[in-house]
Amino acid sequence: MNRELADRGRKRIEWARAHMKVLERASSELKRNGKLKGRRIGMALHVEAKTACLALALRDAGAEVRLSSCNPLSTDDSVSEALNLHYELPTFARKGETAEEYYSNLGSVLDIKPDIVIDDGADLITLLHMERKDLISGVIGGNEETTTGVLRLRSMEAEGKLLFPVIAVNDSYMKYLFDNRYGTGQSTLDGIMTATNLLLAGKRIVVAGYGWCGRGIAAKAKGMGGVVTVTEVDPVKAIEAVMDGFTVGRMEDVIGDADFVITATGDRDIVTYDTALMAKEGCVMSNAGHFNLEIDVEDIRRRSKVRSVREYVEEFTLGNGKHIYILADGRLVNLAAGQGHPAEIMDMSFTMQALGAEYLASEGSKLKPGVHLLPRKLDTDIAWMKLGTMGVTIDTLTDLQKKYLASWNVGT
């Protein structure tokens, strides 16, 4: 144990906790109602300060909690040390895990024999279904945090392979409208600027994907003075991007002018070696999708001369003599090179996770195996709590207005 590192992590956790007032309110209610008391919760999330606040809130509510990372490069080692040393919450994570260590740590979380799992990317749930099937009968259900994980779980469901109910927390309004858009937008640029110390204003920035994450990145990059182009495969999203004021084109046509390329699609091979050959000299590439497959780093590395030029920045000399720069080995740049989403954003997302765990504890046994949504009322409850912490008041409908909206015979 490294006490100095753990002390630094404790400060980060307490700073985040001071800015997560919605989770604090929800935690107090969970502790009061006792619905999570005695539950065993296994978590695979990015191990950083806001995640620590969620883990501690669940434990304060009476659950036994174990935590590992959901990405080999996203752990804040100071937070991991602090959770183990200062808070005595078993945490199995370090930054730069090998693949073997990563899956071993997931296994250590499953050793608790969880009845509720909380996942980000679905690796923990997949491991349960592939290698730890003996534990599935004891699982009430799970929560999934991110778009990529929900897509994987829906594929499992379609094939009849998902054996317990999983809440698609990502599909709740109070998650994706804020976490994916404002959180990813800000934290991705934070990671890029931390890694490179380069100016975005006036630079040509290509954002691959115009889902909620891509929208947030594009909007923030434009706000920083970037000249933004979007690439898309969905015609509806492409039109949205155009009407939001962005140029839209094909990657092969626009990468030659790009100073920065940021991928956020949830798919693989957005930038391949052949794509990279078409890039502008000195192009900086980074990924904001969950897995490090959007930029084919493995093949690009194999076919290039590589050297480290800064922490989190590698220079690749391609076969045609061009140089490109890839950040954080193509992994989640906002966590591998930054500190993740702002605390006020994760306050809403992780309150949704906490209430999702409570919902599973109460209703999970009634749900069929498959992917489920949380009741929309929870979105509204969290929105009201967030407004309260922000000191914002809004209008309310009069009885006459409610009657008007509920009536089909409204007259003239």
N, C-alpha and C positions, 0 to 999 in steps of 0.2 A: 504493500500500500504506500502511496505517495501522499503524505499529509499536506504538503504545500499545494499540490495539485487539487486535492480534495477540498481544501479551504477555498480555493478559487472557484471550484464548482459550486460549493455551498452558497457563495455570494451570488453566482449567476442564478441559482435556483430561487433564492429569496428575492432577487430583483424581479424575476419573471412572476413569481407568486404575487408580488405587490401590484402587478399590472394585470392580474387575471381575476377580476372581481366577480365575474359571472360564475366561474368555476368554484370560487370560494362560497358563493351563495348556494350553488347546487350541492356542494360537498356537505355543507351544514345540514341540508335537508336529507341527504342520503344517510348521514350519520344518525339523524333523528329517527328516520323511519325504519332503519335496520334491515332493509331488503338485501343488502350485500353482505351482511354479517355472516362470516363463516364460508363465504364463497372463495374458490380458488381461481384466480385470474392470471392467465398467462398472456404476456404482451410481447409483440415484436413490432416496435416502432423506432423511429429515429431517436437515438438516445441523446437528448439535449435538454436544456433547462425546462422548456415548457412541458415536455413529455414527463420529466421528473415530477412536475406539479400534478399531472394527471395520476401518475402512479401513487403518489403520496395521498392524494384525495381519495382514491379507491381504498387504500389501506386504512386511512382514517375512518372510512365508512364501515370498516370491519372485515374487509376482504384480505386474504393472503395473496400477495402479488409477487410475481417474478417477471423480470424484464430483460429482453435482448434487443439488439438492433435489427432493423429490416434491410440494412444496406451496409456493406463492408466498410464504406468510407464516411458514413454520416454520423458516427459517434463523436460526441464531445467528451474526450477522456477525463476532463476535470469533473464533469457531471457524473460519469460512470463511477469514478473514484469516490465522489461525495456521497452518492447513493449507497455504496457499499460501506464506507467508513463512518460517515456522520449520521446517516439515516437507517442503516442496517436493513436496507431493502435489496435483496439479492438481484444483482445486475450483471449480466454476462455480455460484455461488449467492450471493444476497443477499436480505435480508428485504424484502418489498414488491415483488417482481418483477412486471412487467407480463406479460400472457399471452404476448406476443411474446418477451420475455426468457426466460420460463420454458421455452418450447419450444426456443428457441435454445440454452439451457444443456443441455437434454436431448440436443440434437443434437451439442453439443460432446463429451459423454460418448460418444456413439456413434461419433464420429470416430476413437476409439481402435481401432475394429473389434473389439469384445469377442467373446471366445469364451464368456464367462459373464456374465450380467447379473443384478443383484440389484435388485429393484424393491419399491416400496411404493405400492400403488394401481394398478399396471399401466400407468401412462402411458408409461414407457420401452419396455415390451414392445409396447404398442399402436403407438407411434411407429415402432418397428422394422417392424411388420407393414404399416403404412399408407404410410410415406414413405421408409423405408430398407430396402426388401426386398432390395436388392443385398447386404446384410450378413448376411442370415439363414442362408445356407449355411455361414457360418463360426461360427455360434453352436452350441455344444454343448448349452446349456440355461440355465435361469434359476431364480432363487428369488423367491418372492413373500411379502412380509412380513405383509400385513394382510387382514382379512376382505373388505373392499370389492374389493381387487385379485383375490382368489381367485374371488369371484363373477363378476367381469368375464371372467376367464380361463376359467372353466367355461362361460360363454356362448359364448366364442370356440371352445372345444373342441366344444361341442354343434353348432355351425354348421360344423365342419370348417375353421375359420380359424386355429387355433393350430398353428404350423408347426414348433415344437420343444418338447421336454419342459420343463415348469416344475414345480419343487418347491413345493408349498403349505406353506411353512414355518409359516404361521399355524395350520395344522391339526395341528401336533405338540403333544403334551401339554405339553411344557416351554415352549412358547410361549404358547398361548392360556389355559391355566389360571392363568398368573402374569402375563404381560404384559397381556392383555386385561382381566383382573379386578383384580389388585392394582395394576398399573401405571397403567392408565387411570383406575381409581377414585381413586387418590391424586393423580395429576397433573392431572386435570380440575378437581378442587376447588382445587388449588394455583393453576391458571390463573385460575379465577373469583375467588378471594380476592385474588390479585395485582392483577387488573384493577379490582376494585371496592372492596376493603377493607371489605366488608360482613360482618355476622354471619350465619352459617348456622343457629345454634341457635335453635329455635323457629319457624323459617321454613317455609312450605309449599313443598316442592320437587317438581316433576313431572319424572320421568325417562322419556323416550320410548324404548322398546326395552328388552327384558330378555334380550338375549344376554349373552355373557360381559362385554362392556364395560359394558352397562347394569347388570348385577348388581353389578359392582364399584363403579360410581358410586352406586347406590342404597344399598349397604351402608356406604360411607364417609360419604355424606350423613347417613344414619341415625346413624352413630357420632358425627357432629359435632352431633347434637341436632336435625337436621332432621326435619320431619314429611313423609314421602315417599309419593308416589303414583306408580304405574307405569302407563304406557299400552302396550298391546301389540295385535298383530293375530293372534298365534299363540296358540291356546287352551291349549296345553300350557305354554308359557312364562308365560301369564297365571296359570294355576293355581300354578305354581312361585312366582311373585311373591306370590300370596296366602298360600301356606304358609310363605313366608319372612317373613311379617309385614307386608307392604305392602298398602296400598289399591290397587285396580286400577280404572281407569275409562277412558272415552273422552276424548281430548284436548279436544273441544269442551265436555265437561261439567266438566272439572277445571281448565281454564286460567284460569277466572274467579276462582279462589281462590289461584292460584300466585304466590308471590313470586319463584321461580326456575323456569325451564324449561330442561332440559338434554336435547338430542337425541343419540341414540346408536343409530341404526337401520341405517345404511348405505343408506337410501332417500332419496327427495326429497320435498319439500312436506309435511313433518310439521307445520310451522307456516307457513301462507300468510297473505296480507294479511287475508283474511276470518277466519282463526283469530285473528290478532293483535287484531282488533277486539273479540273476546270476552275478551281478557286482562284481568287485574287492573291497575288503574292502577299504574304504576311497575314492572311485571314485568320482570325481568332474564332475557334469553334468551341461551343459548350452545349451541354445537355441539361434540360430541366425536366425530362421524363424520368420515370422511376428506375428503369433498368438501363445499364450502360450498353445498349444495343442500337440506339438511335444513330449514333455515329459508330461506324464499324471500326472501332479503335484497334481491335485485334488484327485485322487484315492490314490496316494502314500501318500499324507498328511493324508488322512482319515484312512489309515491302518498302520500308523507309529507313533512313538513318535518323536516329532519335537522340536527343540530348535534353537534359533538364536545364531550363534557363531561369526559372523562378520557382518558388514553392507553388505547387499546383499548376505549373505551366511547363509543357513539354513542346519542343520544336521538332517538327517532322520535316526532313528533307526528302521530297518525293522523287520519283524516278525521272521526272522532267526538270528537276532542279529547283522547283518552287519550294517555298517554305510555308508551312501552316503551323498554327499553334492550337493545341487541344488542352482544355482546362480539366483538371481533376480526373484524368483518365477516362473522360467521357461519362463520369457518374454525375449524380445530382449536384449541380454546381452550387446551388443555394445552401446545401448542407455540407458538401465536401470542402468547399472553399469559403463558405459563409456560416452564419449562425441560424439559418432557417427562418421561418416566418416570424413576423413580429408577435410579441406576447399577446397583444390585444386581439389579433386574429385567431391565434390558437386558443385563446380564452373561449371563443364560441365553438370551435371545432372539438376541443377536448371536453367541453361541457356536453356536447352532443354524444361523445363517446361514453362519458360517465352515465348519462341518462339512458343510452343504449344498453349499457350493462345492467342498469336497474330494470329496464324493460324486459330483457332476457331473463333476469332472475324471477320476474313476476309472470311473464307470459310465454317464455321460451318453450316450455313443455307443450304448449298448445299449437305451436307453429310447426308446419311441415318442413322437411328438408328442402332447402332452396334459398334463393336470394329474396330478401324482404325489405320493405321500406319502413322506417320509423313513422309512427302516427304524425300527421302534419301538426297536430296540436303542440308537439314538442318543439317544432320550429317556432311556432308563435310564442310559446312560453319563454324560449331562450331569447327571442327578439325583444320581448317585453323586459326581461332581465337586463339585456344589454343596453336598451334605451335608458333604463333606470340608472345604470352605472355611469352613463354618459350625461345624465342630467337633462335628457331630452323628453319633452312632452308632446303628444300628438292629439289631433282631434278625435272625437268619438261620435258615432252615429246617434241621432235622436231616434226615439221610438217610431216616429213617422217616417224617417229615412229608412229604417230597417224594414218597415212594412212595405214601403214603396219598392225596395230592392227585391223583396220576397214575392211580390205580386206580378202576375202576368197581365192583369187587366188594369193597366195604369192610366187609361183615359188619355185625354189630350192635355 
